[in-house]
Amino acid sequence: SKGVYTRYPFQTNLYGLPPEVIKECILGFVKARSSHALGAAHGETEPMSFTTWIDTTLGPGIARHFMTPYNEKLWTVPLDELTCEWMGRFVPSTSLEQILDGALADQSSNAGYNATFSYPLRGGIEALPQAFAASLTNIHAGCELARLDLPNRQLHFKNGRSARFHRLVTTIPLPALLRAVSDLPEPVREAAQKLRFTSVCNVNLGVGRNISDKHWIYFPEPEYCFYRIGFSHNFSPNQVPPGCSAIYAEVGYSDWKPLHRSGLVERIKTDLMKAGILKPSDRVLAELCLDIPCAYVIYDRHHRRCSNLVRTFLRENGIFTIGRYGAWEYSGMEDAIWQGRLAAEEIMA
């Protein structure tokens, strides 16, 4: 942003930004904390929207220059529609001392849940599920669910096959799973219709030179169509041929912010050049668009009640809903693995 790279998280790494931006962010943080403390002293305990949390916790400067525009690109809905229930480890806490340290010097504080991570040396992230699958003999691929018969506990697949179940573990997004169930109770059907999500179009490019030493970069400014780009050749050198790079660019969309697909790849290339990442002379060796129709669960005021009602109903029918989309939550791969283990232990017990 502002033509420079700053470290993540933005609020504690202002170093390198224009002085007037740094001043606005620090003053805004101080005033917000003073106002927040005053409000707490007067007993203001109503649940906050995400917008209110940003304004009262971080201040208008950090809100204007990063938190609001970035999150609007990611979530694709007005931020006052979001609650704060999703934040957890995904939004690091901030103090005035941390902000000042990060404004006065370039530093690596290793703040945030993803400051360090593990990645397979070979095979990409697919190596992880492949390792789990290696000890199993009863995997059946190509069996897309068509209908879920709850009274008879039977699965019907689009290839004509079917299967009975006593207990079922599913990671299918809840709205898609419930569309396959006939004769849902009306309260469950109504709750399912209120489960909202955003989608992501992930555009991948292979480039004939090494173009960056970064892992990923967040783009809050509206002149860039993507909210984040990443470079998987920096996760592992075996992700690309020697001397090449792999870039992915993520563009959020939803019913509330439709995606204009025509010319999207070219717009992304143009924006990558605008950011100084691609050059006009670069050879793009490969292009692949991956659509993720359900990517982020929207935590609005209906989220908790509706997801709890739906999951309780399914559990009463022998169905364990786990993972990011089964549990209908904002979580990561490590959470999915852990939930799978817990479900297996409960079933075996």
N, C-alpha and C positions, 0 to 999 in steps of 0.2 A: 504494500500500500504506500501511497505517496512516492512511488518510484524506488522504494528501498525494501530490503529484506529485514525483518525483525524476528527475533526468536519467539517461540510459543511458550507460555501463553502471552498474548498481546499485552494484557494489563500490567504484567510485571517485567516487560521487556520493551520499554519505549525508546531505548537508546537507538539513535540513528534517525529517528523521525524529525521533522521540522520542529524547531524550538517552540513555535506557537502551539503546535499540536500537543507536545509534551506538557506545556504549561496548562492548557485547557483540560487535559486528562487528570493531572495531579490536583488542580484546584477543584475540579468537579468531584473527584473522589473524596476530598476532605470535606467539602460542603455536604455531600450525600451522607457521609458517615455521621456528621454532626446532626443532620436532620433526622436520620434513622434512629440515632440514640435518643433524640427528643421524642420521637413518635413512640418508641418502646417504653419510655418513661411514662407516657400518658396512656399506656395499655392498649396500643393498636396491635391486635393479634389476629386480624382477619387473614385468611390464606391469600398469598400474593400471586398475581399473574407473573409470567416471566418478564414482561415489560416492566412491571413495577419493581421486580427484584433487580433488574439491571440498573434502573434509574436510582433506586434507593441504596443499593449496595456498591455500585461501581461509579455512578455519577454520569452526567450527560456527555462528558468528553469521551470517555471510553465507550459509552453507548453509541455515540454518533460515528466514531471512527472505526469501530470494529464490531462490537457485540450485536448491535441492531442490524446493520446491513448484512453481516455474515449469516446470522441466524435466520433472517428473512429469506436469504437465498437457499439455505439448507432446508428449512421447514416448510417454506412456500406459503405459509398462512400468516396473518397478523399475529404478532407475538403476544398480544394481550389475550389471545384465545388459548395460549398454553399455560398450564400450571408449572410449578417448579418440581414436581415429583420425579421427573426423569433425570435431574441434574446429577446428584450423587457424586461419584468420582469423576464424572465427565467435565465438570466445571471446577477448576482448582480454586481454593480459598485464597484471599488476597489481603495483605496488610499494607499500611502506609510505608513501613520500612522496606518491604519487598518492592513496592513501586518505585521508591526513591533509589534503591540499589540498582534496579533494572533500568532506570532513566539516566543514571550518572555513568554507567559503564556497561560494556557488552559482556554478558556473563551467561553461563549455562547453569541454571539452578536445578535442572532435572525435575522441574515441577510438572505435575500432570500424570495421569494414569498411563500414558503411552510414551513417557520419556525414554524408556528402554523396552525392547521387545525381542522375542526370539522369532527366527524364520528359518525354514528348511534350506539347507545349502543347495540341494538339488530337488527338482521336481515341482517347485512352486509350493503354494500353500496346499495344493491338492495332495502333497505327500502326507499331510496330517490325516485326512480321512482314509487315504489308501492304507496307512499303517494300521488304523483301527480295523479296517475291513479285511486285512490279511489273514486274520485268524478265523474268519467266518466262512461258512460254506453255503448258507441259505439266503444269499442276496439275490433279489429278482429285480432287475432294472426294466425300464420301459413299461411300467404299470401305473399309468396316471389314473388317479381316482375319479370315477364318474358318479358313484352314488354310495352313500353310507347308510345302511339299513340298521338303525339303532335297535328296534325291537328284537330282531334276529341276530344282531351283532355280526353283520356280514358286510364285506367290502366288495363293491363291483367296480371293475376297472374298464377303461375305454378300449382295451384290446380284447374284451369279451371274457376275461378270466374273473374269478371271484375267490374270496377267501373268508373263512370264519375267524372270529377272534374272541378270546376271553378277556384279555386286557390289550389295549391298543396304545402305543406311544406315537404321538404325531408332532411334527415340527412345521406342518403346513400352516400358512397364515390363517388365523381364525376366520376371517370373512370367507375365504375360499373353502375352508373345511365345512363351514356351516351351510354354504350354498349347495353342498352335496348331500345334505341331510334333508329328507322329506319329513313332513309333519312335525316341524319344530313347534314347541309351545309359543304362543304369541309373545309373551314377555321376552323370551330368548331371541326370537326373530327381531323384535324391535331393538333389543340391545345390540344385536349383531350389526344392524344397519347404522348404528351410531359409532362403530369402530372406524376411525379415520387413520390414514397413513399417507406418506409421500413416496414418490417413486424417484428413481435415479436412472439416467442414461449415462452409461460409462463408456466413453470413447477412448480406445487404445490405439496408440501410434508407435510403430517401430521406426527409429531414425538412425541413419548411417554415420553417426558420430556420438561421442560421449558429451552430453549437453548439460549435465548438472551433477553436483555432488550432494544434492538434497534428497531426503526421503519423501517428504510431501510438503506442500505449500498451501496455505489458506488464502483465499482471495475475497476480501470483504467488499471491494469496490464494485459498483454496478456496471462499470464499463467492461468488465470481464463476465462472460456468460457462465463460466464454471465457478463453483464455490471452493473447489479443491482440485489440485493436480498432484500426482505422485510419480515416482520413478522407481519401478520395481527392480531395475538393474542395480540399484543401490541396496536393495534388500539382500540380493545374492548375485554375484557376477555370472552365475550360470543361468540367469534368466534371459540373457541375450547372447548373440554371437559376439566375438571379440571386437572391440571398438565401436559397438552400437549402444543405443539407448532404448528403453521402453518407457513410454509416457502414458498415463491414464488421466483423463479429465472427467470430472463428475458434474453433471448438470441436474438439478432437482426440478421436479414437476409434479403436478397433482391436478385434481379437478378444479382447484382454486387458482392454479397457475399452470395453464396448459403448456405443453412443450411444442414449439414450432420445429418440427424435425427437418423440414426442407432446408438444405444448406447448412445443417448443424455442424458437420465435420469441418467445413470450410470456415465457419465462424470461429470454431475452436482454434483452428490453425492461425487465423488472423489475430485472435486474442493472445495466443502464445507468442506470436511475433511482436505484438504490442508490448508484452511483458519482457521482451528480450530473451526469451527461452529458445524459440526457434529462429532460424535465419532464413531469408528467402532462398539461399543456396542449398539448404538442407535437403537431403534425399529421404523422403518418407517411404520406407520399404514395406510397411504393412499397416493396414487399417482394420479395426474390428470394433463394431458397436455392440455393446452388451446392455440389454435393457433389464432393469431390476424393477418389476412392476410393483413390488411391495418392499420398501427399503427401510423407512423409518416410521415407527409408531408415533402417532400424534397424541400427546398427553393433554387433552382438553378436559373440560369440567365433567364430561361423561366417561372418561377413560376408566377410572377405577371401578365405578359401579357396574358399568356394562361389561368390562372384561372379567370381573369377578363373577358376575351372574352367569355369563356364558361358560367360563371354565368350570364353575361348580356344577352346572348342568351336565357338562361332558364327563366330568369326573364321576358323577353319580351313575353314568352309563359305561363305566370302565375305561374311560379314555384319559390318558395322561397327556396334557398339552405342555410341551417344553420348548426351550430354545427361544431365540429372539421373537419369532413369529407365532409359535405355539403359546408361549407365555404372554405374548402381546406386550413386549417391554423393550426398552432401550438397553441392550446388553451386547456382549462380545462373544468370541469363540470360546474363551475359557469358561464363561458362564454356561454355554450350551453343553460343553463336555461335562461340567460338574452336574448340571441338571440331568443329563443322561445317566450318569452314574447313580444319582439318588433315585431316579425312577426304576432303574434295574434292581437296585438293592431292595426297594419297597416291593416290587413284584416278586422277587425271589423269596422274600420273607413271608 
